[in-house]
């Protein structure tokens, strides 16, 4: 224990410049014929107690050891996944001082100007999205087959998804974008976004999510199946009785993928009357699933 205290004291006083291994061997009281493996054993004891000790030297050079000060209680009490989540939060909050104390190198905190994020599993775009909101920066990305330039309003986690809410350059309406569906994400300069009024929380029902341009979709169903239609699609905008015991219902659709999925669940209980664009989209989706 006395040896560990001497080592930590010398390393702490040296700060960022570090201490050569030969000096630390003397501080620890090792004999001349002892190898640096003995020093490594002492470092393993310290690391198990939450201390961070790094070698500053390049490969094949004499080791120079540095003690990185931090809160060792975090390393003892948090799992690896929890530590990683805390490090991520520190980076997103632009707290480079806290990030270093949590074990990250200062170079990890990159400037946010014109930050480019490559697509892998989708969630790495969350860093850029959060920074766009924090810095009031226009964020550009590809979504649903076209490029967007969005003035961000907020980012939130709901329905097991991360969403960016904001207004596109050419549209006054506030829309909600699924972060995992973004690609080619690029963050602009801080302060380039115009202020967007606070937006309401996303509706719990997916058919109410504003993912696409509003479209009125008309369906026909036998009157006996109308309760099933309402249960799966909610109340329509309009309902009209037709000949042969059928009903014609109209829905305002803002999330086409969710609408298609629920129509598949209804199956032959409904037929899509229009618009033609939505019918073609539905048929193309079905052909793709059938592999024809």
Residue frames as qw, qx, qy, qz and C-alpha x, y, z in Angstrom:
[[0.000, 0.885, 0.466, 0.000, 0.00, 0.00, 0.00],
 [0.315, -0.777, 0.106, 0.534, 2.84, 2.38, 0.84],
 [0.402, -0.109, 0.605, 0.678, 4.40, 1.69, -2.56],
 [0.198, 0.626, 0.668, 0.351, 1.12, 2.46, -4.36],
 [0.145, -0.925, -0.261, 0.234, 0.76, 5.74, -2.48],
 [0.373, -0.570, 0.329, 0.654, 4.29, 6.81, -3.44],
 [0.350, 0.170, 0.694, 0.605, 3.65, 5.99, -7.09],
 [0.085, 0.784, 0.583, 0.194, 0.34, 7.86, -7.28],
 [0.259, -0.860, -0.094, 0.429, 1.84, 10.89, -5.53],
 [0.360, -0.385, 0.473, 0.706, 4.74, 11.16, -8.00],
 [0.246, 0.362, 0.738, 0.514, 2.51, 10.57, -11.02],
 [0.029, -0.861, -0.505, 0.055, -0.02, 13.13, -9.78],
 [0.271, -0.776, 0.080, 0.564, 2.65, 15.80, -9.29],
 [0.369, -0.153, 0.601, 0.692, 4.07, 15.20, -12.78],
 [0.458, 0.571, 0.186, -0.656, 0.72, 15.87, -14.45],
 [0.781, 0.578, 0.068, -0.226, 0.53, 15.65, -18.25],
 [0.268, 0.746, -0.604, -0.083, 4.30, 15.37, -18.80],
 [0.968, -0.043, -0.234, -0.085, 4.34, 11.96, -17.13],
 [0.459, -0.704, 0.542, -0.029, 7.17, 10.10, -15.35],
 [0.509, 0.459, -0.712, -0.152, 9.76, 7.77, -16.96],
 [0.917, -0.212, -0.305, -0.145, 9.50, 4.13, -15.98],
 [0.643, 0.198, -0.501, 0.544, 13.07, 4.15, -14.63],
 [0.098, -0.394, 0.343, -0.847, 12.16, 6.91, -12.17],
 [0.754, -0.313, -0.046, -0.575, 9.03, 5.10, -11.05],
 [0.861, 0.005, -0.489, 0.140, 11.04, 1.91, -10.45],
 [0.360, 0.232, -0.517, 0.741, 13.22, 3.83, -8.00],
 [0.398, -0.349, 0.155, -0.834, 10.20, 5.50, -6.37],
 [0.872, -0.207, -0.247, -0.369, 8.59, 2.09, -5.86],
 [0.478, -0.628, 0.594, -0.155, 11.81, 0.78, -4.25],
 [0.977, 0.208, 0.039, -0.038, 12.41, -2.04, -6.71],
 [0.642, -0.475, 0.437, 0.413, 15.87, -3.58, -6.98],
 [0.125, 0.623, -0.496, -0.592, 18.13, -3.04, -9.98],
 [0.044, -0.109, 0.944, 0.308, 17.53, -6.58, -11.23],
 [0.394, 0.483, 0.676, -0.392, 13.71, -6.17, -11.12],
 [0.212, 0.255, 0.636, 0.697, 12.00, -5.82, -14.50],
 [0.253, -0.049, -0.032, -0.966, 9.32, -3.33, -15.48],
 [0.496, -0.307, -0.750, -0.311, 6.81, -6.18, -15.13],
 [0.343, -0.353, -0.665, 0.561, 6.88, -5.46, -11.42],
 [0.082, 0.193, 0.079, -0.975, 5.79, -1.90, -12.14],
 [0.404, -0.118, -0.600, -0.680, 3.03, -3.23, -14.36],
 [0.419, -0.360, -0.825, 0.120, 1.67, -5.30, -11.47],
 [0.136, -0.366, -0.436, 0.811, 1.41, -2.17, -9.34],
 [0.234, 0.103, -0.266, -0.929, -0.40, -0.34, -12.12],
 [0.414, -0.253, -0.794, -0.367, -2.92, -3.19, -12.39],
 [0.286, -0.431, -0.704, 0.486, -3.71, -2.74, -8.71],
 [0.019, 0.337, 0.127, -0.933, -4.30, 0.98, -9.26],
 [0.300, -0.013, -0.554, -0.777, -6.44, 0.44, -12.36],
 [0.357, -0.365, -0.858, -0.051, -8.67, -1.97, -10.46],
 [0.195, -0.529, -0.522, 0.640, -9.30, 0.88, -8.02],
 [0.276, 0.858, 0.427, -0.075, -10.44, 3.14, -10.86],
 [0.192, -0.747, 0.270, 0.577, -7.23, 5.05, -11.69],
 [0.760, 0.637, 0.117, 0.053, -6.31, 5.70, -15.33],
 [0.426, -0.657, 0.461, 0.418, -2.61, 5.26, -16.13],
 [0.763, 0.638, 0.102, -0.019, -1.37, 5.62, -19.72],
 [0.675, -0.233, 0.335, 0.615, 1.95, 5.17, -21.50],
 [0.252, 0.873, 0.014, -0.417, 2.81, 8.34, -23.45],
 [0.209, -0.547, 0.662, 0.467, 5.71, 6.81, -25.39],
 [0.707, 0.424, -0.357, -0.439, 5.67, 5.40, -28.87],
 [0.999, -0.040, 0.020, -0.021, 6.29, 1.72, -29.46],
 [0.855, 0.175, -0.156, 0.463, 9.83, 0.48, -28.70],
 [0.129, 0.647, -0.279, 0.698, 10.67, 3.60, -26.70],
 [0.252, -0.063, -0.753, 0.604, 11.24, 3.74, -22.96],
 [0.238, -0.677, -0.673, -0.177, 7.89, 4.06, -21.23],
 [0.019, 0.137, -0.274, 0.952, 6.73, 7.37, -19.78],
 [0.210, -0.491, -0.845, 0.014, 3.66, 6.95, -17.58],
 [0.155, -0.270, 0.026, -0.950, 0.95, 9.53, -16.96],
 [0.018, -0.389, -0.840, 0.377, -1.80, 9.50, -14.35],
 [0.160, -0.401, -0.406, -0.806, -5.06, 10.93, -15.61],
 [0.114, 0.079, 0.636, -0.759, -7.01, 12.44, -12.74],
 [0.447, -0.265, -0.548, -0.656, -10.70, 11.62, -12.54],
 [0.625, -0.322, 0.341, -0.624, -13.44, 10.42, -10.28],
 [0.159, 0.228, -0.960, -0.038, -12.49, 6.81, -9.56],
 [0.432, 0.160, 0.701, -0.545, -15.89, 6.21, -7.95],
 [0.661, 0.447, -0.103, -0.594, -17.51, 6.31, -11.38],
 [0.478, 0.406, -0.756, -0.185, -15.32, 3.49, -12.66],
 [0.028, -0.110, 0.930, -0.349, -16.01, 1.40, -9.60],
 [0.401, 0.289, 0.621, -0.608, -19.76, 1.86, -9.53],
 [0.625, 0.533, -0.051, -0.567, -20.67, 1.98, -13.22],
 [0.839, 0.138, 0.499, 0.171, -20.63, -0.86, -15.71],
 [0.396, -0.130, 0.491, 0.765, -18.68, -0.50, -18.97],
 [0.122, 0.580, 0.648, 0.479, -21.89, 0.28, -20.86],
 [0.230, -0.896, -0.356, 0.134, -22.89, 2.90, -18.28],
 [0.429, -0.561, 0.190, 0.682, -19.45, 4.52, -18.44],
 [0.313, 0.157, 0.598, 0.721, -19.69, 4.67, -22.25],
 [0.020, -0.771, -0.584, -0.255, -23.15, 6.27, -22.03],
 [0.339, -0.848, -0.157, 0.375, -21.85, 8.88, -19.58],
 [0.427, -0.300, 0.389, 0.760, -18.89, 9.65, -21.84],
 [0.203, 0.449, 0.654, 0.574, -21.28, 10.07, -24.78],
 [0.157, -0.879, -0.450, 0.003, -23.45, 12.46, -22.77],
 [0.414, -0.680, 0.062, 0.602, -20.41, 14.54, -21.85],
 [0.351, -0.016, 0.535, 0.768, -19.45, 14.85, -25.51],
 [0.058, 0.640, 0.647, 0.410, -22.96, 15.80, -26.59],
 [0.279, -0.897, -0.304, 0.160, -23.07, 18.48, -23.89],
 [0.443, 0.745, -0.171, 0.469, -19.74, 19.91, -25.13],
 [0.568, -0.780, 0.241, -0.108, -18.24, 19.27, -21.70],
 [0.707, 0.492, -0.465, 0.206, -14.71, 18.46, -22.79],
 [0.107, -0.566, 0.635, -0.514, -13.48, 18.92, -19.21],
 [0.771, -0.171, 0.434, -0.434, -15.90, 16.26, -17.98],
 [0.912, 0.359, -0.165, -0.115, -15.12, 13.99, -20.94],
 [0.412, 0.581, -0.623, 0.324, -11.42, 14.03, -20.04],
 [0.368, -0.405, 0.640, -0.540, -12.22, 13.23, -16.41],
 [0.881, 0.059, 0.279, -0.376, -14.26, 10.28, -17.65],
 [0.708, -0.220, 0.614, 0.272, -11.27, 8.87, -19.51],
 [0.661, 0.662, 0.309, 0.172, -11.53, 10.34, -23.02],
 [0.538, -0.080, 0.165, 0.823, -8.65, 12.02, -24.80],
 [0.100, 0.636, 0.140, -0.752, -9.14, 15.75, -25.51],
 [0.073, 0.264, -0.630, -0.727, -8.79, 15.05, -29.25],
 [0.109, 0.358, 0.925, 0.069, -11.99, 12.98, -29.15],
 [0.146, 0.759, 0.440, -0.457, -14.03, 16.18, -28.80],
 [0.435, 0.234, 0.496, 0.714, -14.17, 17.30, -32.42],
 [0.132, 0.253, 0.025, -0.958, -15.23, 20.74, -33.66],
 [0.462, 0.466, 0.711, -0.252, -18.86, 20.78, -34.78],
 [0.300, 0.664, -0.182, -0.660, -18.36, 23.02, -37.81],
 [0.629, 0.458, -0.466, -0.420, -19.35, 21.20, -40.99],
 [0.435, -0.289, 0.836, -0.169, -19.32, 17.87, -39.16],
 [0.648, 0.218, -0.551, -0.479, -19.84, 14.90, -41.50],
 [0.589, -0.222, 0.698, -0.341, -21.31, 11.70, -40.11],
 [0.318, 0.203, -0.833, -0.405, -21.06, 8.44, -42.07],
 [0.804, -0.152, 0.003, -0.575, -23.97, 6.02, -41.96],
 [0.140, 0.234, -0.957, 0.098, -23.53, 2.67, -40.24],
 [0.121, -0.367, -0.914, 0.121, -26.36, 1.57, -37.97],
 [0.112, -0.717, -0.460, -0.512, -28.14, 4.93, -38.02],
 [0.508, -0.793, -0.310, 0.130, -27.83, 5.89, -34.38],
 [0.577, -0.202, 0.009, 0.791, -24.47, 7.60, -34.84],
 [0.109, 0.557, 0.330, 0.754, -26.42, 10.40, -36.54],
 [0.436, -0.780, -0.447, 0.030, -27.84, 11.25, -33.13],
 [0.525, -0.397, -0.075, 0.749, -24.68, 13.18, -32.19],
 [0.180, 0.139, 0.340, 0.913, -25.06, 15.53, -35.16],
 [0.256, -0.639, -0.585, -0.429, -28.82, 15.89, -34.60],
 [0.511, -0.709, -0.381, 0.303, -28.36, 16.88, -30.97],
 [0.432, -0.282, 0.075, 0.853, -25.62, 19.32, -31.83],
 [0.066, 0.410, 0.492, 0.765, -27.84, 20.90, -34.48],
 [0.376, -0.770, -0.484, -0.179, -30.49, 21.60, -31.84],
 [0.585, -0.591, -0.192, 0.521, -27.97, 22.83, -29.26],
 [0.386, -0.274, 0.227, 0.851, -26.16, 25.13, -31.71],
 [0.417, 0.729, 0.277, -0.467, -29.16, 26.28, -33.73],
 [0.086, -0.447, 0.675, 0.580, -27.51, 24.96, -36.89],
 [0.771, 0.354, -0.158, -0.504, -29.16, 23.89, -40.14],
 [0.508, -0.260, 0.818, 0.075, -28.74, 20.15, -40.60],
 [0.598, 0.441, -0.395, -0.541, -28.74, 18.57, -44.05],
 [0.411, -0.160, 0.897, -0.040, -29.47, 14.92, -44.76],
 [0.396, 0.051, -0.692, -0.602, -31.11, 12.54, -47.21],
 [0.337, 0.115, 0.766, -0.535, -34.52, 11.19, -46.17],
 [0.602, 0.483, 0.576, -0.268, -37.22, 9.26, -48.05],
 [0.671, 0.406, 0.474, 0.400, -35.34, 9.57, -51.31],
 [0.302, 0.815, 0.116, 0.481, -34.56, 13.29, -51.33],
 [0.465, 0.093, -0.360, 0.803, -32.18, 15.78, -49.76],
 [0.317, -0.848, -0.414, -0.092, -33.45, 17.95, -46.90],
 [0.289, 0.308, -0.328, 0.845, -32.23, 21.13, -45.19],
 [0.496, -0.650, -0.566, -0.106, -33.91, 21.34, -41.79],
 [0.061, -0.565, 0.336, -0.751, -34.03, 24.07, -39.16],
 [0.468, -0.172, -0.845, 0.191, -34.14, 21.98, -35.96],
 [0.456, -0.623, -0.038, -0.634, -36.60, 22.49, -33.13],
 [0.613, -0.491, 0.514, -0.344, -36.11, 19.51, -30.82],
 [0.520, 0.241, -0.814, -0.094, -34.94, 15.92, -30.55],
 [0.626, -0.309, 0.440, -0.564, -36.71, 13.30, -28.48],
 [0.127, 0.122, -0.982, -0.069, -37.00, 9.59, -27.85],
 [0.620, 0.107, 0.349, -0.695, -40.49, 8.17, -28.23],
 [0.906, 0.268, 0.082, -0.317, -42.06, 4.90, -29.36],
 [0.844, -0.210, 0.385, 0.309, -38.61, 3.24, -29.29],
 [0.610, 0.535, 0.228, 0.538, -37.27, 5.71, -31.86],
 [0.297, -0.481, -0.054, 0.823, -35.23, 8.94, -31.87],
 [0.337, 0.769, 0.488, 0.239, -36.92, 11.82, -33.73],
 [0.257, -0.158, 0.038, 0.953, -35.75, 15.19, -34.97],
 [0.181, 0.809, 0.553, -0.084, -38.50, 17.79, -35.17],
 [0.249, -0.434, 0.181, 0.847, -37.92, 20.80, -37.39],
 [0.495, 0.759, 0.235, -0.352, -38.92, 22.87, -40.39],
 [0.695, 0.197, 0.422, 0.548, -37.56, 22.42, -43.90],
 [0.224, -0.222, 0.174, 0.933, -36.23, 25.39, -45.84],
 [0.189, -0.096, -0.512, -0.832, -39.18, 25.46, -48.24],
 [0.485, -0.461, -0.695, -0.262, -41.97, 24.50, -45.83],
 [0.246, -0.547, 0.276, -0.751, -43.54, 26.25, -42.85],
 [0.873, -0.342, -0.152, -0.312, -44.87, 23.02, -41.31],
 [0.279, -0.596, 0.725, -0.202, -42.97, 21.31, -38.52],
 [0.874, 0.155, -0.407, -0.216, -42.14, 17.70, -39.41],
 [0.674, -0.537, 0.495, -0.111, -40.73, 14.76, -37.48],
 [0.639, 0.539, -0.541, -0.088, -37.84, 12.71, -38.91],
 [0.946, -0.314, 0.069, 0.041, -36.71, 9.29, -37.68],
 [0.158, -0.832, 0.502, 0.177, -32.98, 9.67, -36.98],
 [0.615, -0.208, 0.738, 0.184, -32.14, 6.07, -37.96],
 [0.650, 0.568, 0.492, 0.116, -33.61, 6.67, -41.44],
 [0.133, 0.949, -0.166, -0.234, -31.28, 9.60, -42.18],
 [0.839, 0.042, 0.231, 0.490, -28.23, 9.32, -44.42],
 [0.466, 0.461, 0.113, 0.747, -25.54, 11.68, -45.77],
 [0.354, -0.868, -0.329, 0.114, -25.88, 13.78, -42.62],
 [0.490, 0.296, -0.090, 0.815, -24.04, 17.12, -42.56],
 [0.317, -0.780, -0.413, 0.348, -24.14, 19.73, -39.80],
 [0.344, 0.753, 0.117, 0.548, -23.82, 23.38, -40.77],
 [0.261, 0.321, -0.362, 0.835, -22.42, 26.41, -38.97],
 [0.205, -0.479, -0.688, 0.506, -23.76, 27.33, -35.55],
 [0.081, 0.535, 0.229, -0.809, -26.48, 29.98, -35.70],
 [0.068, 0.085, -0.632, -0.767, -27.53, 29.31, -39.30],
 [0.122, -0.445, -0.875, -0.145, -30.98, 27.95, -38.37],
 [0.276, -0.409, -0.062, -0.868, -34.01, 30.18, -37.91],
 [0.263, -0.086, 0.731, -0.624, -36.04, 29.84, -34.74],
 [0.428, -0.225, -0.769, -0.419, -38.78, 27.21, -34.86],
 [0.544, -0.431, 0.169, -0.700, -41.72, 27.52, -32.51],
 [0.307, -0.225, 0.877, -0.295, -41.99, 24.79, -29.87],
 [0.544, 0.026, -0.660, -0.517, -43.71, 21.69, -31.24],
 [0.790, -0.304, 0.200, -0.493, -46.21, 19.45, -29.57],
 [0.433, -0.336, 0.836, -0.024, -45.26, 15.97, -28.46],
 [0.303, 0.146, -0.802, -0.494, -45.55, 13.25, -31.08],
 [0.794, -0.136, 0.006, -0.592, -48.86, 11.42, -31.04],
 [0.534, -0.317, 0.774, -0.121, -48.72, 7.93, -29.59],
 [0.798, 0.367, 0.469, -0.092, -50.59, 6.37, -32.53],
 [0.472, -0.217, 0.523, 0.675, -48.21, 5.91, -35.50],
 [0.320, 0.603, 0.614, 0.396, -50.90, 6.87, -38.03],
 [0.081, -0.970, -0.223, 0.056, -50.83, 10.37, -36.51],
 [0.553, -0.478, 0.246, 0.637, -47.10, 10.84, -36.95],
 [0.418, 0.873, 0.006, -0.252, -46.30, 13.52, -39.52],
 [0.646, -0.299, 0.548, 0.439, -43.71, 11.62, -41.51],
 [0.354, 0.226, 0.643, 0.640, -44.95, 12.37, -45.06],
 [0.187, -0.021, -0.166, -0.968, -46.90, 14.99, -46.92],
 [0.488, 0.223, 0.621, -0.571, -50.64, 14.74, -46.04],
 [0.245, 0.052, -0.756, -0.604, -52.65, 12.61, -48.46],
 [0.666, 0.025, 0.341, -0.663, -56.35, 11.75, -48.37],
 [0.106, 0.138, -0.960, -0.218, -56.80, 8.00, -48.91],
 [0.693, 0.000, 0.042, -0.719, -60.24, 6.60, -49.69],
 [0.035, -0.125, 0.991, -0.032, -61.22, 3.02, -48.81],
 [0.704, -0.123, -0.238, -0.657, -64.30, 0.88, -49.27],
 [0.038, 0.139, -0.948, 0.285, -65.35, -1.87, -46.86],
 [0.437, -0.440, -0.728, -0.292, -68.40, -3.95, -46.11],
 [0.383, -0.676, 0.058, -0.627, -70.45, -2.38, -43.35],
 [0.902, -0.405, -0.143, -0.037, -69.88, -5.42, -41.14],
 [0.792, 0.051, -0.163, 0.586, -66.12, -4.80, -41.29],
 [0.057, 0.835, -0.006, 0.547, -66.34, -1.11, -40.40],
 [0.641, -0.754, 0.118, -0.077, -65.56, -1.74, -36.68],
 [0.873, -0.112, 0.168, 0.444, -62.36, -3.55, -37.73],
 [0.467, 0.616, 0.113, 0.625, -61.39, -0.64, -39.97],
 [0.241, -0.879, 0.051, -0.408, -61.89, 1.88, -37.17],
 [0.819, -0.549, 0.116, 0.116, -60.00, -0.31, -34.70],
 [0.803, 0.009, 0.210, 0.557, -56.94, -0.54, -36.97],
 [0.390, 0.424, 0.230, 0.784, -57.07, 2.89, -38.64],
 [0.067, -0.343, -0.421, 0.837, -58.91, 5.01, -36.04],
 [0.342, 0.710, 0.501, -0.357, -61.85, 7.28, -36.87],
 [0.491, 0.335, 0.459, 0.661, -61.93, 8.44, -40.53],
 [0.011, -0.139, 0.021, 0.990, -62.35, 12.00, -41.73],
 [0.570, 0.169, -0.101, -0.798, -65.53, 11.03, -43.53],
 [0.263, 0.060, 0.963, -0.016, -67.84, 8.01, -43.77],
 [0.528, 0.225, -0.183, -0.798, -70.49, 7.51, -46.46],
 [0.666, 0.118, 0.710, -0.196, -72.95, 4.65, -46.86],
 [0.252, 0.375, -0.625, -0.637, -72.89, 3.09, -50.31],
 [0.835, 0.094, -0.213, -0.499, -74.88, 0.48, -52.21],
 [0.809, 0.148, -0.569, 0.019, -74.63, -3.20, -51.39],
 [0.773, -0.621, -0.125, 0.037, -74.08, -2.74, -47.66],
 [0.719, 0.120, -0.119, 0.675, -70.68, -1.07, -48.06],
 [0.233, -0.928, -0.110, 0.270, -69.11, 2.09, -46.62],
 [0.598, 0.568, -0.056, 0.563, -66.68, 4.53, -48.23],
 [0.536, -0.786, -0.097, 0.292, -64.26, 6.02, -45.68],
 [0.470, 0.756, -0.141, 0.433, -61.62, 8.73, -46.11],
 [0.722, -0.562, -0.090, 0.394, -58.44, 9.09, -44.06],
 [0.179, 0.940, -0.270, 0.108, -55.85, 11.86, -43.88],
 [0.949, -0.099, -0.030, 0.298, -52.55, 9.96, -44.08],
 [0.030, 0.938, -0.335, 0.085, -49.28, 11.50, -42.89],
 [0.352, -0.506, 0.787, 0.024, -47.38, 8.24, -42.33],
 [0.723, 0.333, -0.385, -0.468, -47.70, 6.10, -45.46],
 [0.365, 0.277, -0.883, 0.102, -45.63, 3.16, -44.22],
 [0.220, 0.029, 0.775, -0.592, -47.79, 2.82, -41.09],
 [0.654, 0.293, 0.095, -0.691, -50.95, 3.06, -43.21],
 [0.623, 0.346, -0.637, -0.294, -49.74, 0.34, -45.58],
 [0.145, 0.187, -0.922, 0.308, -48.83, -1.96, -42.70],
 [0.382, 0.151, 0.636, -0.653, -52.30, -1.67, -41.19],
 [0.687, 0.355, -0.186, -0.606, -54.02, -2.19, -44.52],
 [0.447, 0.285, -0.844, -0.082, -52.12, -5.45, -44.83],
 [0.105, -0.002, 0.858, -0.503, -53.52, -6.47, -41.45],
 [0.567, 0.304, 0.295, -0.706, -57.05, -5.72, -42.66],
 [0.336, -0.016, 0.885, 0.321, -56.47, -7.77, -45.82],
 [0.003, -0.312, -0.746, -0.588, -59.51, -8.40, -48.00],
 [0.085, -0.672, -0.643, 0.356, -61.82, -6.54, -45.62],
 [0.085, 0.827, 0.048, -0.554, -60.95, -3.28, -47.40],
 [0.660, 0.433, 0.354, 0.501, -60.19, -2.04, -50.92],
 [0.256, -0.506, 0.038, 0.822, -58.18, 1.09, -51.70],
 [0.455, 0.778, 0.434, 0.017, -60.08, 3.41, -54.09],
 [0.448, 0.731, 0.000, 0.515, -57.53, 6.20, -54.29],
 [0.392, 0.788, -0.225, -0.418, -55.54, 8.20, -54.87],
 [0.902, 0.405, -0.152, 0.019, -53.85, 6.38, -57.75],
 [0.264, 0.698, -0.570, 0.343, -50.40, 7.32, -56.45],
 [0.478, -0.431, 0.637, -0.424, -51.04, 5.58, -53.13],
 [0.941, 0.141, 0.189, -0.241, -52.53, 2.52, -54.89],
 [0.730, 0.574, -0.342, 0.146, -49.40, 2.18, -57.04],
 [0.027, -0.638, 0.641, -0.427, -47.20, 2.57, -53.99],
 [0.739, -0.227, 0.487, -0.406, -49.17, -0.15, -52.23],
 [0.942, 0.320, 0.022, -0.102, -48.96, -2.52, -55.20],
 [0.491, 0.670, -0.496, 0.253, -45.23, -1.92, -55.60],
 [0.321, -0.533, 0.650, -0.436, -44.73, -2.72, -51.93],
 [0.875, -0.022, 0.373, -0.308, -46.73, -5.94, -52.25],
 [0.839, 0.508, -0.195, 0.021, -44.85, -6.99, -55.40],
 [0.192, 0.686, -0.615, 0.338, -41.56, -6.37, -53.61],
 [0.553, -0.365, 0.626, -0.411, -42.63, -8.54, -50.66],
 [0.918, 0.192, 0.276, -0.212, -43.80, -11.29, -53.02],
 [0.459, -0.421, 0.623, 0.473, -40.59, -11.12, -55.02],
 [0.560, 0.501, 0.610, 0.253, -42.32, -10.55, -58.36]]
